[in-house]
Amino acid sequence: MKAVLDHIGIAVQDIDAALSFYRDALGLEIEAPEEVRAQGVRAHVIPAGQSALELLEPTAPDSPIAGYLQKRGPGIHHITLRVDDLRGALDHLRARGVRLIDEQPRQGARSALVAFIHPSAAHGVLVELKQSARPRSALGSKRIAWGNLDLASVHDGLFSLDGGAMFGVVPRPLWAAQAAPDERNRILLGMRPLVIEGDWGRMIVDCGAGDKMDVKMRDIYAFDRTRHLDHALADVGLSADTIDLALATHLHFDHFGGATARDAGGLKPRFPRARYAIRAAEWEEATH
């Protein structure tokens, strides 16, 4: 089990005064609040470096935060540690005799799963464990009519890439709020080819990663191809055999690795009747 600091929760009685202090006096950016009705609380997240502050405003007089404020007044309510596998973390702690408030994960803000450790087990500190929402279900396929063209947005499953590499100079607290990273700082991405149909034929633009990745690649990129391009094409009444032209925007593995498929130890074209179109500069760079 590996945990990293996600945020510090602060119970506040006067939200306007608290926002004024953190926003106006300290100059911190405050994100749009989210109400968690099941817990009677409104959460205001404030990115601060590699983690965040979370102002907790009660929305019901009988909510846990309201009770805390009545008993102890405003101040630090809890610290939150982010884990990649919350159920596994709870099993790990139970096996070591750690006292838990929540034996099973429950819903928290931003669709995350959360569970609390009892303060008596954490030296007087209320510790929340959080597993950020990371959808693992297959992406959907969709047909779109556009003028005299018929478009089909399909997919080749999901994979993960380092969030810092993807967002570059954007500070981590900003992108992590929108694309929650896992323990290895990876964010979840979908591979989305596009099929374009006209009276001239049927073209697929990019085709995902395909099935040629080895064990090392699977570990690095956490591929989830439970449902992949073959399934997605079938969902819109197509198949690899119906593609006339395969166009590569560029030759990165996640865009055009699926142009070929394994065949009895060798490789074969993924789209048997299609012509393949690649920019000359891309081909030159890939082959020299």
C-alpha positions in Angstrom: 0.0 0.0 0.0 1.3 3.5 -0.9 -0.5 6.7 0.1 0.1 10.3 -0.9 -1.3 13.5 0.6 -4.3 14.6 -1.4 -5.8 17.4 0.7 -6.4 18.8 4.2 -10.1 19.2 5.2 -10.9 22.3 7.2 -14.3 22.8 8.8 -15.6 26.4 8.5 -18.5 28.2 10.2 -18.4 31.3 8.1 -17.7 30.3 4.5 -17.6 33.9 3.2 -14.9 34.9 5.7 -12.9 31.8 5.0 -13.1 32.3 1.3 -12.1 35.9 1.7 -9.0 34.8 3.7 -7.8 32.1 1.4 -8.7 33.8 -1.8 -8.2 37.5 -1.1 -5.5 37.5 1.6 -3.5 34.5 0.5 -4.2 34.8 -3.2 -5.1 31.2 -3.8 -7.4 30.0 -6.6 -10.7 28.4 -5.4 -12.5 25.9 -7.5 -16.3 25.7 -7.9 -17.9 24.1 -4.9 -19.4 20.6 -4.9 -22.3 19.6 -2.6 -22.2 16.1 -1.2 -25.8 15.7 -0.1 -25.4 12.3 1.6 -23.0 14.0 4.1 -24.7 17.4 4.3 -21.6 19.3 3.3 -20.4 21.6 0.5 -16.7 21.3 -0.4 -14.6 24.1 -1.7 -11.3 22.8 -3.1 -8.3 25.1 -3.1 -5.3 23.7 -5.0 -2.0 24.4 -3.0 1.1 23.0 -4.5 1.1 19.2 -4.9 -2.0 18.8 -2.7 -5.0 21.0 -1.8 -7.1 22.5 1.0 -10.7 21.6 1.2 -13.1 24.0 3.0 -16.0 22.1 4.5 -19.3 24.0 4.8 -22.3 22.3 6.5 -25.5 22.3 4.5 -27.7 20.6 7.1 -27.9 21.2 10.9 -27.6 17.5 11.7 -24.6 16.8 9.4 -21.3 15.4 10.7 -19.5 18.7 9.9 -22.2 20.7 11.7 -21.8 18.5 14.7 -18.0 18.9 14.6 -18.3 22.7 14.5 -20.8 22.7 17.4 -18.4 20.6 19.5 -15.0 21.9 18.5 -15.4 25.0 16.4 -13.7 25.7 13.1 -10.4 24.2 12.2 -8.6 21.2 10.7 -11.1 18.4 10.4 -9.2 15.6 8.7 -6.3 14.8 6.3 -6.9 12.9 3.2 -4.5 10.4 1.7 -5.0 9.2 -1.9 -4.5 5.5 -2.7 -4.9 3.7 -6.0 -6.9 0.7 -4.6 -9.1 1.7 -1.7 -10.5 -1.8 -1.1 -7.0 -3.2 -1.1 -5.8 -0.5 1.3 -8.7 -1.3 3.8 -7.8 -5.0 3.6 -4.1 -4.1 4.2 -5.0 -2.0 7.3 -7.5 -4.5 8.7 -4.8 -7.2 8.5 -2.7 -5.0 10.7 -5.4 -4.4 13.3 -6.0 -0.8 12.4 -9.4 0.5 13.6 -11.6 1.7 10.8 -14.7 3.9 10.8 -15.7 2.7 7.4 -15.2 -1.0 6.8 -16.2 -0.5 3.1 -15.7 2.4 0.7 -18.5 5.0 0.3 -19.2 7.8 -2.2 -17.3 11.1 -1.6 -16.9 14.3 -3.5 -16.1 14.2 -7.3 -17.4 10.6 -7.5 -14.4 9.4 -5.5 -14.5 6.4 -3.1 -13.6 7.3 0.5 -13.2 5.6 3.8 -12.2 7.0 7.2 -9.6 5.6 9.7 -10.6 6.0 13.4 -8.6 8.8 15.1 -7.6 6.4 17.9 -5.6 4.4 15.3 -3.9 7.5 13.8 -2.7 9.3 17.0 -5.7 11.6 17.3 -6.0 12.5 13.6 -9.0 11.7 11.5 -7.6 10.2 8.3 -9.6 9.8 5.1 -8.5 7.4 2.4 -9.6 8.4 -1.1 -9.6 6.6 -4.4 -10.1 9.1 -7.2 -12.8 8.4 -9.8 -11.1 6.7 -12.7 -13.7 5.2 -15.0 -12.6 1.8 -16.3 -15.7 0.8 -18.2 -15.5 0.6 -22.0 -16.0 3.8 -24.0 -19.1 4.1 -26.1 -19.5 4.3 -29.8 -21.6 6.9 -31.5 -22.8 7.8 -35.0 -23.1 11.4 -36.1 -24.6 12.7 -39.3 -22.7 15.7 -40.7 -23.8 17.1 -44.0 -23.5 14.3 -46.6 -21.0 12.4 -44.4 -21.7 9.8 -41.7 -19.3 9.9 -38.8 -18.7 7.1 -36.2 -16.8 7.9 -33.1 -15.3 4.5 -32.0 -12.6 3.4 -29.5 -9.8 1.0 -28.9 -10.0 0.9 -25.1 -8.2 2.8 -22.4 -4.6 3.3 -21.3 -2.6 5.6 -19.0 0.2 8.1 -19.5 2.2 10.2 -17.1 0.1 13.3 -16.3 3.1 15.6 -16.1 4.3 14.6 -19.5 0.8 15.2 -21.0 0.2 18.6 -19.4 3.7 19.9 -19.5 4.1 23.3 -17.8 0.6 23.2 -16.3 0.9 22.9 -12.5 0.0 19.5 -11.2 -2.8 20.7 -8.8 -4.6 22.3 -11.8 -4.6 19.2 -14.1 -5.0 16.7 -11.2 -8.3 18.3 -10.3 -9.6 17.4 -13.7 -7.8 14.2 -14.5 -7.0 12.4 -11.2 -3.6 10.6 -11.4 -2.9 7.1 -10.0 0.0 6.2 -7.6 2.4 6.3 -10.6 1.2 9.8 -11.6 -0.6 8.3 -14.7 -3.9 9.7 -16.0 -6.5 7.7 -17.8 -6.9 8.3 -21.5 -9.1 6.9 -24.2 -8.1 5.9 -27.8 -10.7 7.3 -30.1 -10.5 6.6 -33.8 -13.0 8.2 -36.2 -14.7 6.5 -39.1 -15.9 8.8 -41.9 -18.3 7.5 -44.6 -19.2 9.1 -47.8 -20.2 8.1 -51.4 -16.4 7.7 -52.0 -16.0 4.9 -49.4 -15.3 4.5 -45.7 -12.1 5.8 -44.0 -10.9 5.3 -40.4 -8.7 8.1 -38.9 -6.2 6.4 -36.5 -6.9 3.0 -35.1 -5.7 2.8 -31.5 -2.9 0.7 -30.0 -3.9 -2.7 -31.2 -2.9 -6.0 -29.5 0.9 -6.2 -30.0 2.1 -4.7 -26.6 4.3 -6.9 -24.5 4.3 -7.4 -20.7 6.5 -4.4 -20.1 4.3 -2.1 -22.2 1.1 -3.4 -20.4 2.7 -2.5 -17.1 3.8 0.9 -18.1 0.6 2.0 -19.9 -2.0 0.0 -18.0 -4.0 -0.9 -21.1 -7.6 -1.8 -20.6 -8.8 -3.3 -23.9 -11.6 -5.4 -22.3 -13.6 -3.8 -25.2 -11.6 -2.7 -28.1 -11.9 -1.5 -31.7 -13.5 -4.7 -33.0 -16.3 -4.3 -30.4 -16.7 -0.6 -31.1 -17.0 -1.1 -34.9 -19.5 -3.9 -34.3 -21.5 -1.5 -32.1 -22.1 0.8 -35.1 -22.6 -2.0 -37.6 -19.1 -2.1 -39.1 -16.0 -4.3 -39.0 -12.4 -4.1 -40.0 -13.2 -5.7 -43.3 -15.5 -2.8 -44.3 -12.8 -0.1 -44.1 -11.5 1.2 -47.4 -8.9 3.7 -46.2 -6.8 3.9 -43.0 -5.4 7.3 -42.4 -2.7 8.0 -39.7 -2.6 11.5 -38.2 0.8 10.4 -36.9 2.6 7.2 -36.0 2.6 7.2 -32.2 1.7 3.7 -30.9 -1.6 4.8 -29.3 -2.8 6.3 -32.6 -1.7 3.8 -35.2 -0.3 0.7 -33.4 -3.5 -1.0 -34.3 -2.8 -0.8 -38.1 -1.5 -4.3 -37.9 -2.6 -7.3 -35.9 -0.9 -10.6 -34.8 -1.3 -13.6 -37.1 0.2 -17.0 -36.2 3.3 -15.4 -34.8 3.5 -12.8 -37.6 1.7 -9.6 -38.5 -1.1 -8.9 -40.9 -3.0 -5.7 -41.9 -5.7 -4.9 -39.5 -7.9 -3.7 -42.3 -7.4 -6.3 -45.1 -9.0 -4.4 -48.0 -7.9 -0.9 -47.0 -5.2 1.4 -48.5 -3.0 3.0 -45.8 -2.3 6.7 -45.9 0.6 8.2 -43.9 2.3 11.6 -44.4 5.6 11.2 -46.2 7.4 13.1 -43.4 6.0 10.7 -40.7 7.0 7.7 -42.8 10.5 9.0 -43.4 11.0 9.7 -39.7 9.7 6.2 -38.7 11.9 4.3 -41.2 15.2 6.2 -41.0 
